[in-house]
Amino acid sequence: MKVRSRDKNDKIELQMTPMIDIVFQLLVFFIMTFNVVKKEGDFNILMPGKPADATLTEVAPTKLQLRMTAAGDGSLASMTLNDVSMAGGDPFQALHQDIRGKLPNGSGPASDADYEIEIKCDYGLKYENVIKAINAVNGYRPPGGDEEDIVTLIDKIRFAAPVK
């Protein structure tokens, strides 16, 4: 095999004509294949007008705040709902009963616009406690109900930044 050596004074020239040809061929290809279509969402829909006598009022949701503090090992030390302690044997059961007591019909479901809960946890709290709290405020399965028979209590759940 013969290897040619290159002199340091040799210049490498780029051929511009083939590159310009390729660019024009691509331009012609894209112009020829361009398909103009109607605007999306251009429908002839007649929306109902505003009723003359009706006035809409915005109802602010009732905001509940759940505060969960952690013990040194990450277990749940205390839990308060709107500064009321959930004391007793099972704090999650007490939380669930308290939430059901706050709802207008006593057992749920609450409408989405009526209630909102913010969960504020310590940084070192184990996740299983947070999940149990979400299950306690979100809903329950009535006795004798199927898997699909779930009564929703509060759907709007927010999380505050963890406290370190």
C-alpha positions as CSV (number, residue, x, y, z in Angstrom):
1,M,0.0,0.0,0.0
2,K,1.4,3.3,-1.0
3,V,1.1,6.2,1.5
4,R,1.5,9.7,0.2
5,S,3.1,12.2,2.5
6,R,1.7,15.6,2.7
7,D,3.8,18.7,2.6
8,K,3.1,21.4,5.3
9,N,2.7,24.0,2.7
10,D,-0.2,22.1,0.9
11,K,-3.5,23.7,1.3
12,I,-6.7,21.8,1.8
13,E,-9.5,23.4,-0.3
14,L,-13.1,22.8,0.3
15,Q,-15.3,22.4,-2.8
16,M,-18.2,24.9,-2.3
17,T,-20.1,24.1,-5.5
18,P,-21.3,20.6,-4.4
19,M,-22.3,22.0,-1.0
20,I,-24.3,24.8,-2.5
21,D,-26.0,22.2,-4.9
22,I,-27.0,20.0,-1.9
23,V,-28.4,23.0,0.0
24,F,-30.5,24.1,-3.0
25,Q,-31.7,20.5,-3.5
26,L,-32.8,20.3,0.1
27,L,-34.6,23.7,-0.2
28,V,-36.4,22.6,-3.3
29,F,-37.4,19.3,-1.6
30,F,-38.9,21.0,1.4
31,I,-40.7,23.6,-0.6
32,M,-42.2,20.9,-2.8
33,T,-43.3,18.7,0.1
34,F,-44.7,21.5,2.2
35,N,-48.5,20.9,2.8
36,V,-50.6,23.9,3.9
37,V,-53.5,22.9,6.1
38,K,-56.2,24.8,7.9
39,K,-55.6,26.1,11.4
40,E,-56.2,23.6,14.1
41,G,-59.1,24.3,16.4
42,D,-61.0,26.4,13.8
43,F,-64.4,25.1,14.6
44,N,-67.8,26.8,14.2
45,I,-69.0,26.4,17.7
46,L,-71.7,28.7,19.1
47,M,-71.2,29.2,22.9
48,P,-74.2,30.1,25.0
49,G,-74.4,33.7,26.1
50,K,-74.2,34.9,29.7
51,P,-77.5,34.7,31.6
52,A,-78.9,38.1,32.3
53,D,-79.8,37.7,36.0
54,A,-77.2,35.2,37.1
55,T,-74.2,36.4,39.0
56,L,-71.3,34.0,39.7
57,T,-69.7,34.2,43.1
58,E,-66.4,32.6,43.9
59,V,-66.4,30.4,47.0
60,A,-63.1,30.2,48.7
61,P,-62.2,26.7,49.9
62,T,-62.0,25.9,53.6
63,K,-58.3,25.4,54.2
64,L,-57.1,22.9,56.7
65,Q,-53.5,22.6,57.8
66,L,-52.1,19.3,59.0
67,R,-48.8,19.5,60.9
68,M,-46.8,16.3,61.5
69,T,-43.6,16.3,63.6
70,A,-41.0,13.6,63.7
71,A,-39.3,11.9,66.6
72,G,-35.5,11.3,66.5
73,D,-35.9,7.9,64.7
74,G,-38.3,9.2,62.0
75,S,-41.5,8.0,63.6
76,L,-44.5,10.2,64.2
77,A,-44.1,12.3,67.4
78,S,-47.2,14.5,67.1
79,M,-49.9,15.5,64.6
80,T,-52.2,18.5,64.7
81,L,-55.0,19.6,62.5
82,N,-55.5,23.4,62.6
83,D,-53.6,23.5,65.9
84,V,-55.8,20.7,67.5
85,S,-53.8,17.7,68.6
86,M,-54.7,14.3,67.3
87,A,-54.2,12.4,70.5
88,G,-55.3,8.9,71.4
89,G,-54.5,5.4,70.3
90,D,-54.3,5.8,66.6
91,P,-53.7,9.4,65.5
92,F,-54.6,8.6,61.9
93,Q,-58.0,7.2,62.9
94,A,-58.5,10.3,65.0
95,L,-57.6,12.5,62.0
96,H,-60.0,10.5,59.8
97,Q,-62.9,10.9,62.3
98,D,-62.1,14.6,62.7
99,I,-62.1,15.2,58.9
100,R,-65.4,13.3,58.6
101,G,-66.8,15.5,61.4
102,K,-65.9,18.7,59.6
103,L,-67.7,17.8,56.5
104,P,-71.3,19.0,56.1
105,N,-73.0,15.6,55.8
106,G,-70.7,13.9,58.3
107,S,-69.4,11.2,56.1
108,G,-68.4,12.8,52.9
109,P,-68.0,13.3,50.1
110,A,-66.8,16.9,50.1
111,S,-67.0,18.8,46.9
112,D,-63.6,19.8,45.4
113,A,-64.2,23.5,45.9
114,D,-65.1,23.2,49.5
115,Y,-62.1,21.8,51.3
116,E,-58.3,21.9,50.8
117,I,-55.7,20.5,53.1
118,E,-52.0,21.4,53.4
119,I,-49.7,18.8,54.9
120,K,-46.6,20.2,56.6
121,C,-44.1,17.6,57.7
122,D,-40.7,17.5,59.4
123,Y,-37.8,16.6,57.1
124,G,-36.9,13.4,59.0
125,L,-40.4,12.0,59.1
126,K,-40.8,8.5,57.5
127,Y,-42.8,8.5,54.3
128,E,-45.2,5.8,55.6
129,N,-46.6,8.3,58.0
130,V,-47.3,10.8,55.3
131,I,-49.0,8.1,53.2
132,K,-51.2,7.1,56.2
133,A,-52.2,10.8,56.6
134,I,-53.1,11.1,52.9
135,N,-55.2,8.0,53.2
136,A,-57.0,9.3,56.3
137,V,-58.0,12.6,54.7
138,N,-58.6,11.5,51.1
139,G,-61.4,8.9,51.6
140,Y,-62.5,5.6,52.8
141,R,-64.2,2.4,51.7
142,P,-67.6,1.9,53.3
143,P,-68.3,-1.4,55.1
144,G,-69.4,-4.1,52.7
145,G,-68.4,-2.0,49.7
146,D,-66.5,-3.2,46.6
147,E,-63.1,-1.9,45.6
148,E,-64.8,0.7,43.4
149,D,-67.0,2.0,46.2
150,I,-64.7,4.6,47.6
151,V,-66.1,7.7,49.4
152,T,-63.9,10.7,48.7
153,L,-63.5,13.2,51.5
154,I,-60.9,15.7,50.5
155,D,-59.3,15.7,47.0
156,K,-57.2,18.8,47.1
157,I,-54.0,18.0,49.0
158,R,-51.0,20.3,49.0
159,F,-47.6,19.9,50.6
160,A,-45.7,22.7,52.3
161,A,-41.9,22.8,52.2
162,P,-40.4,20.3,54.7
163,V,-39.2,21.7,58.0
164,K,-35.6,20.9,58.7
